[in-house]
Amino acid sequence: MRRFVTTMARIVLMAMTCVALLAVASCAKPSATKVAEGAEAQYKSPSYVHKERFEERPVFVNKGGEWELPGTLAIPKGKGPFPAVVLVHGSGAQDRDVAIGPNKPFKDIAWGLASRGVAVLRYDKRTKVYTNPAKWGKNWTAKEEVIDDALAAVEVLRHSQGIAPDKIYVLGHSLGGLLMPRIGKADPKIAGLIVMAGCTRPLEDAILEELTYLASLNGPMTDEAKKEMAQYEQQIAIVKSLKPSTESSAPSLILGGPASYWLDIQGYVPAEMAKSLKQPMLIMQGGRDYQVTEVDFKIWKATLSSRTNVTFKLYPDLNHLFMTGVGKATPAEYAIPGSVAQTAVDDIASFINAH
């Protein structure tokens, strides 16, 4: 399990965990201690946040169960009941704020929405809290990693004082966005779904595309980088050739995850599944995002064009964290203190209030 977290954080969210990239082969994940220290020391509340308008209280997802997760509920002050949203993480061992160096995009979103009359539940991801491989076993999937806890968080909100139980939304970022249709299908009572930088293509293809982009930032690849890229390509080929009948003979870990993980999402096309959902949806995409690109956004838009309750928002100057930047996006900008753009937060609030 620990190896999967490290590998996926490095590959799928490499740009989030590396402050600079000298070559694909030299990228390393900073220690959790250093990331936490940097985040606490440099994090600055966005100007659009009004702390006097809301309060926070601790909550637990799966309370008392095998996978209990600590979280925080930001709830507007006042009479209520208020609409609410659950925030669902991307890949890797993410905390409730999705702390990346000095930046905390989920805290920005939570505080920004709570300042605008929307309650927000965010929680530490299961892969952050439980890192012992023995606890996870050998055949876990995205259901155990993400989906089950998101659905449990929705139930927490439904039974929370001051929350409108019929006005609960779910927002997924990156991998969370990719899985949003599965979450919506599992619980049709969810009032609406918000996809922030959600991939619509096979995850292994996105991994290769991102690795290729990152390698290109430094000119011609070194021999070492080429060798490592070839190893990833071999593993991607294994992922694509997996079948249920060959699961038992597959390597124990492929791209850091078990065969069961890849088989679970094999053939899953998020945008196609979303066509059959009834919930309103908001699809959001940063134009400078190289981890999930406009190619995915266009697929969402084309596939869901017949649905009248889906809203699409493209932000040309925002990156994968929905923070503003200029020029060609690189991993280094994730080390620069910033905030989720107010336009993105306002659009989320408007979507929720409109439905």
Residue pairs with C-beta under 8 A, 6 or more apart in sequence:
1 127
1 130
1 131
1 132
1 133
1 135
1 136
2 131
2 132
2 133
3 133
3 253
3 256
4 127
4 253
4 256
4 257
4 258
4 261
5 92
5 93
5 127
5 131
5 256
6 29
6 256
7 253
7 255
7 256
7 257
8 91
8 92
8 255
8 256
8 257
9 16
9 17
9 29
9 91
9 92
9 93
10 17
10 18
10 27
10 28
10 29
11 207
11 210
11 211
11 232
11 255
11 256
12 90
12 91
12 92
12 174
12 175
12 203
12 206
12 207
12 210
12 291
13 90
13 91
13 92
13 174
13 291
14 21
14 27
14 210
14 211
14 214
14 331
15 21
15 210
15 214
15 290
15 291
15 320
15 329
15 330
15 331
15 334
16 90
16 92
16 100
16 320
16 321
16 331
16 334
17 29
17 30
17 92
17 100
18 27
18 28
18 29
18 30
18 331
18 334
19 30
19 101
19 331
19 332
19 334
19 335
20 331
20 332
20 335
21 27
21 214
21 217
21 218
21 330
21 331
21 332
22 218
23 215
23 218
23 221
23 222
23 224
23 225
24 211
24 214
24 215
24 221
24 225
24 228
24 229
25 222
25 224
25 225
25 227
25 228
27 214
27 331
30 101
32 93
35 99
35 100
35 101
36 99
38 101
38 102
39 97
39 99
39 100
39 101
39 102
39 103
39 104
41 102
42 101
42 102
42 337
43 99
43 102
43 103
43 104
43 107
43 337
44 337
44 339
45 51
45 111
46 108
46 111
46 112
46 339
46 340
46 342
46 345
47 339
47 342
48 112
48 115
48 342
48 345
48 346
49 108
49 111
49 112
49 115
50 115
51 111
51 115
52 77
53 76
53 77
53 114
53 115
54 74
54 75
54 76
54 77
54 111
54 114
54 115
55 74
55 75
55 77
56 72
56 73
56 74
56 75
57 72
57 73
57 75
58 70
58 71
58 72
58 73
59 70
59 71
59 72
59 73
59 121
59 123
59 156
59 160
60 68
60 69
60 70
60 71
60 156
61 68
61 69
61 71
61 121
61 123
61 149
61 152
61 153
61 156
62 68
62 69
62 149
62 152
63 156
67 126
67 129
67 130
67 148
67 149
68 129
69 123
69 124
69 125
69 126
69 129
69 149
70 96
70 123
70 124
70 129
71 96
71 121
71 122
71 123
71 124
71 153
71 156
72 96
72 110
72 121
72 122
72 123
73 119
73 120
73 121
73 157
73 160
74 110
74 111
74 113
74 114
74 119
74 120
74 121
74 122
75 82
75 84
75 114
75 119
75 160
75 162
75 163
76 82
76 114
76 115
76 117
76 118
76 119
78 117
80 162
80 163
80 164
81 162
81 163
81 164
81 165
81 167
82 117
82 118
82 119
82 162
82 163
82 164
82 167
83 117
83 118
83 119
83 164
83 167
83 168
83 169
83 191
83 352
83 353
84 118
84 119
84 120
84 121
84 157
84 160
84 163
84 164
84 167
84 168
84 169
85 113
85 118
85 119
85 120
85 121
85 168
85 169
85 170
85 171
85 194
85 348
85 352
86 120
86 121
86 122
86 150
86 153
86 154
86 157
86 168
86 169
86 170
86 171
87 96
87 106
87 109
87 110
87 120
87 121
87 122
87 171
87 173
87 176
88 146
88 150
88 170
88 171
88 172
88 173
88 176
88 179
88 180
88 183
89 98
89 106
89 125
89 146
89 173
89 174
89 175
89 176
90 98
90 173
90 174
90 175
90 176
90 177
91 174
91 175
92 125
92 127
93 125
93 127
93 128
93 131
94 124
94 125
94 127
94 128
95 124
95 125
95 128
96 106
96 107
96 122
96 123
96 124
97 104
97 105
97 106
97 107
97 122
98 104
98 105
98 106
98 173
100 321
100 334
101 334
101 335
102 335
102 336
102 337
103 321
103 323
103 334
103 337
103 338
103 339
105 173
105 321
105 322
105 323
105 340
106 122
106 173
107 122
108 339
108 340
108 345
109 120
109 171
109 340
109 345
109 348
110 120
110 122
112 340
112 342
112 345
112 349
113 119
113 120
113 345
113 348
113 349
113 352
114 120
116 345
116 346
116 349
117 349
117 353
118 348
118 349
118 352
118 353
119 157
119 160
119 162
119 163
121 153
121 156
121 157
123 149
123 153
125 145
125 146
125 149
126 144
126 145
126 146
126 149
127 145
130 136
136 144
138 252
138 258
138 260
139 258
139 260
140 258
140 260
140 261
141 260
141 261
141 263
141 264
141 265
142 175
142 179
142 182
142 261
142 264
142 265
143 264
145 261
146 175
146 176
146 179
147 179
147 182
147 183
147 186
150 170
150 172
150 176
150 179
150 183
151 183
151 186
151 187
154 168
154 170
154 187
154 190
157 163
157 165
157 168
158 165
158 168
159 165
166 189
166 191
167 191
167 352
168 189
168 190
168 191
169 190
169 191
169 192
169 193
169 194
169 352
170 180
170 183
170 184
170 190
170 192
170 193
170 194
171 193
171 194
171 195
171 196
171 348
172 178
172 179
172 180
172 183
172 193
172 194
172 195
172 196
172 198
173 196
173 197
173 198
174 196
174 197
174 198
174 199
174 291
174 292
174 320
175 199
175 203
176 196
176 198
177 195
177 196
177 197
177 198
177 199
177 270
177 292
178 198
178 199
178 200
178 203
178 270
179 270
180 193
180 194
180 195
180 198
180 270
180 274
180 281
181 193
181 270
181 271
181 273
181 274
181 277
182 268
182 270
182 273
183 190
183 193
184 190
184 193
184 274
184 277
184 279
184 281
185 273
185 276
185 277
188 277
188 278
188 279
190 279
191 279
191 280
191 355
192 279
192 280
192 281
192 282
192 351
192 352
192 355
193 274
193 277
193 279
193 280
193 281
193 282
194 281
194 282
194 284
194 348
194 351
195 281
195 282
195 283
195 284
195 300
196 284
196 322
196 344
197 284
197 285
197 286
197 289
197 291
197 292
197 296
197 320
197 322
198 270
198 283
198 292
198 296
198 300
199 206
199 270
199 292
199 296
200 269
200 270
200 271
200 296
200 299
200 300
200 303
201 295
201 296
201 299
202 240
202 265
202 266
203 265
204 236
204 239
204 240
204 255
204 262
205 236
206 291
206 292
207 232
207 236
207 255
208 232
208 233
208 236
209 293
210 290
210 291
211 229
211 232
212 229
213 290
214 331
215 221
215 225
215 229
217 328
217 330
221 229
232 255
235 254
235 255
236 255
238 250
238 251
238 254
239 254
239 255
239 262
242 250
242 254
242 259
242 262
242 263
242 266
243 263
244 263
246 259
247 259
247 260
247 263
250 259
251 259
252 258
254 262
255 262
270 300
271 299
271 300
271 303
271 304
272 303
274 281
274 300
274 303
274 304
274 307
274 310
275 303
275 304
275 306
275 307
279 309
280 309
280 310
280 311
280 351
280 355
281 304
281 307
281 309
281 310
281 311
282 310
282 311
282 313
282 347
282 348
282 351
283 297
283 300
283 301
283 304
283 310
283 311
283 312
283 313
284 313
284 315
284 322
284 344
284 347
284 348
285 292
285 294
285 296
285 297
285 300
285 313
285 314
285 315
286 315
286 317
286 318
286 319
286 320
286 321
286 322
287 294
287 314
287 315
287 316
287 317
287 318
288 316
288 317
288 318
288 319
288 325
288 329
289 318
289 319
289 320
289 329
290 320
290 329
291 320
292 320
294 314
297 312
297 314
300 312
301 312
304 310
309 355
311 351
313 344
313 347
315 322
315 341
315 343
315 344
317 324
317 325
317 326
318 324
318 325
318 341
318 344
319 325
319 329
319 333
320 329
321 334
321 338
321 340
322 340
322 341
322 344
323 333
323 338
323 339
323 340
323 341
324 338
324 341
325 333
